[in-house]
Amino acid sequence: MDGTNDFNAGKTALITGASRGLGYELCRLLAEDGYNLILIARDRERLRRAADEFEKAYGVAVKTMVKDLSLPEASREIYETLKQESVQVDILVNNAGFGMFGRFVNSDPAGVRALLEVNITALTLLTRLFLKDMISRRRGRIMNVASLGAYQAGPFMATYYASKAYVLSFTESLGNELAGTGVTVTAFCPGRTRTEFDKTAGVKKLKWLDDCMMDAGKAAQIGYKALMKGKRIVISGWQNRLIAYVSRLLPRKLVNFVVMRMPEKMT
Ligand SMILES: NC(=O)c1ccc[n+]([C@@H]2O[C@H](COP(=O)([O-])OP(=O)(O)OC[C@H]3O[C@@H](n4cnc5c(N)ncnc54)[C@H](OP(=O)(O)O)[C@@H]3O)[C@@H](O)[C@H]2O)c1
């Protein structure tokens, strides 16, 4: 772990998947508001560059922790390291996640395991570990990054869509349990957003798909506002809210039929 500035001054946010994309943009918004940052991802060089940038631009303290969240001990190691250093986490942003495109039957079992570990297990365990301290302080905010995909089944990305349905359901349930504790949990459901997500997932870059994507900075802003207000669920943009709404009203068979047509245009 790097970082030399003072974490005792001010409040601190921990962000997973902080090296790029939505996580990086959420870090920027938190730093702008004066939060010290703990940045977590695997890419050491990108984390270091982001830390330098946030320290210089906003004068906040930044630590980087190079962690692979697909490893079973990662969440506990993060929590224990910060406990040992007496760093208090006021905001937890469980943002790290990735997708895998293709027929499930052909998927790499190790990749499937990693996806479930990062998208589901690490998010759940980090929430569990930091939540107890937040409740005892009667203060804290958690954001779990789900997806618009949480509202539909997603053929050819079955594990990813299912993992995001878990994140949405888990967060909504937990939010109800937390009423009156002073701690809030927000499920952030972005629609398609311009990041490196498609490249990592193996989705072909297509102009028509790119044109309907939201800018990562804009999407992050929507999520950030909801996090700070303690909203239970937020979907980025009115078009995406409409898609989620319609998906719940239409027969599942019809929604599946429409979603099934999308991947054909991506391959
Ligand atoms: N972009 C979209 O259209 C979209 C839509 C809905 C939801 N989302 C969700 O938004 C979140 C952020 O994704 P993004 O769009 O910003 O994609 P991205 O640009 O690919 O960023 C993903 C982040 O997750 C980190 N990460 C991936 N695997 C990890 C691992 N094993 N251990 C630790 N960190 C890991 C990556 O860092 P390293 O590679 O350095 O580890 C990176 O910082 C994800 O949960 C994604 O599912 C994205």
The ligand as a Tripos MOL2 file, in Angstrom:
@<TRIPOS>MOLECULE
LIG
   48    52     1     0     0
SMALL
NO_CHARGES

@<TRIPOS>ATOM
      1 N1        -19.5690    0.4770  -18.9950 N.am      1 LIG1
      2 C1        -20.8350    0.0430  -18.9990 C.2       1 LIG1
      3 O1        -21.5420    0.0850  -20.0350 O.2       1 LIG1
      4 C2        -21.4440   -0.4580  -17.7050 C.ar      1 LIG1
      5 C3        -22.8470   -0.5880  -17.6490 C.ar      1 LIG1
      6 C4        -23.4340   -1.0520  -16.4880 C.ar      1 LIG1
      7 C5        -22.6480   -1.3770  -15.3810 C.ar      1 LIG1
      8 N2        -21.2870   -1.2460  -15.4540 N.ar      1 LIG1
      9 C6        -20.5130   -1.6230  -14.2610 C.3       1 LIG1
     10 O2        -19.7070   -0.5200  -13.8730 O.3       1 LIG1
     11 C7        -18.5840   -1.0050  -13.1200 C.3       1 LIG1
     12 C8        -17.3210   -0.3360  -13.6500 C.3       1 LIG1
     13 O3        -17.0860   -0.7910  -14.9730 O.3       1 LIG1
     14 P1        -16.5260    0.1710  -16.1340 P.3       1 LIG1
     15 O4        -17.5810    0.3080  -17.1460 O.co2     1 LIG1
     16 O5        -15.8980    1.3600  -15.5700 O.co2     1 LIG1
     17 O6        -15.4430   -0.8250  -16.7950 O.3       1 LIG1
     18 P2        -13.8460   -0.7750  -16.8710 P.3       1 LIG1
     19 O7        -13.4020    0.4930  -17.5130 O.co2     1 LIG1
     20 O8        -13.4530   -2.0610  -17.4970 O.co2     1 LIG1
     21 O9        -13.3860   -0.7330  -15.3360 O.3       1 LIG1
     22 C9        -13.4830   -1.8730  -14.5160 C.3       1 LIG1
     23 C10       -12.7060   -1.6450  -13.2310 C.3       1 LIG1
     24 O10       -12.7980   -2.8410  -12.4300 O.3       1 LIG1
     25 C11       -11.4920   -3.2490  -12.0420 C.3       1 LIG1
     26 N3        -11.3900   -4.6930  -11.9230 N.ar      1 LIG1
     27 C12       -11.7480   -5.6260  -12.8480 C.ar      1 LIG1
     28 N4        -11.4050   -6.8580  -12.4010 N.ar      1 LIG1
     29 C13       -10.8280   -6.6920  -11.1850 C.ar      1 LIG1
     30 C14       -10.2440   -7.5820  -10.2390 C.ar      1 LIG1
     31 N5        -10.1520   -8.9130  -10.4690 N.pl3     1 LIG1
     32 N6         -9.7230   -7.0790   -9.0980 N.ar      1 LIG1
     33 C15        -9.7720   -5.7420   -8.8660 C.ar      1 LIG1
     34 N7        -10.3070   -4.8410   -9.7230 N.ar      1 LIG1
     35 C16       -10.8240   -5.3210  -10.8740 C.ar      1 LIG1
     36 C17       -10.5900   -2.7230  -13.1660 C.3       1 LIG1
     37 O11        -9.2550   -2.5090  -12.6960 O.3       1 LIG1
     38 P3         -7.9790   -3.4370  -13.0430 P.3       1 LIG1
     39 O12        -8.1660   -4.0250  -14.3990 O.co2     1 LIG1
     40 O13        -6.8290   -2.4830  -12.9170 O.co2     1 LIG1
     41 O14        -7.9720   -4.4710  -11.9550 O.co2     1 LIG1
     42 C18       -11.2350   -1.3690  -13.4880 C.3       1 LIG1
     43 O15       -10.7670   -0.3860  -12.6170 O.3       1 LIG1
     44 C19       -18.5980   -2.5170  -13.2680 C.3       1 LIG1
     45 O16       -19.1480   -3.1200  -12.1080 O.3       1 LIG1
     46 C20       -19.5230   -2.7590  -14.4640 C.3       1 LIG1
     47 O17       -20.1470   -4.0120  -14.4120 O.3       1 LIG1
     48 C21       -20.6750   -0.7940  -16.5890 C.ar      1 LIG1
@<TRIPOS>BOND
     1     1     2 1
     2     2     3 2
     3     2     4 1
     4     4     5 ar
     5     4    48 ar
     6     5     6 ar
     7     6     7 ar
     8     7     8 ar
     9     8     9 1
    10     8    48 ar
    11     9    10 1
    12     9    46 1
    13    10    11 1
    14    11    12 1
    15    11    44 1
    16    12    13 1
    17    13    14 1
    18    14    15 2
    19    14    16 1
    20    14    17 1
    21    17    18 1
    22    18    19 2
    23    18    20 1
    24    18    21 1
    25    21    22 1
    26    22    23 1
    27    23    24 1
    28    23    42 1
    29    24    25 1
    30    25    26 1
    31    25    36 1
    32    26    27 ar
    33    26    35 ar
    34    27    28 ar
    35    28    29 ar
    36    29    30 ar
    37    29    35 ar
    38    30    31 1
    39    30    32 ar
    40    32    33 ar
    41    33    34 ar
    42    34    35 ar
    43    36    37 1
    44    36    42 1
    45    37    38 1
    46    38    39 2
    47    38    40 1
    48    38    41 1
    49    42    43 1
    50    44    45 1
    51    44    46 1
    52    46    47 1
@<TRIPOS>SUBSTRUCTURE
     1 LIG1         1 GROUP 0 **** ****
